[in-house]
Amino acid sequence: STCHPSARSACAQGTCDLPTSYFLAQVRLASDLTTSLVDDSILSREQLSLGCTRLIDALPDLTLDNPAAGTLLADFIAACCGGEGKYLDGERWMAEVDRLRG
């Protein structure tokens, strides 16, 4: 199977056997949980936006541990932009997604 970008370093070492679908499922679970928290007014859209901003700011450090952290973050943000920007402002954040996937 083709490796998800977050597992490429392990695949290069011959230690990865997780399919891309596994990583996409994990991103989907995280975005589903996050959107449920917003729907239940536990997490505000502003808090979600601030959290994503902080993750982007920390990306240089995160990529030291996982070189594909930007791709995973882009997938998460894209999932949260679903539903016509209900959770994150689609126009602003989709531009970030494009930049992160660059």
Secondary structure by P-SEA (a helix, b strand, c coil): ccccccaaaaaaaccccccaaaaaaaaaaaaaaaaaaaaaccccaaaaaaaaaaaaaaaaaaaaaccaaaaaaaaaaaaaacccccccaaaaaaaaaaaaac
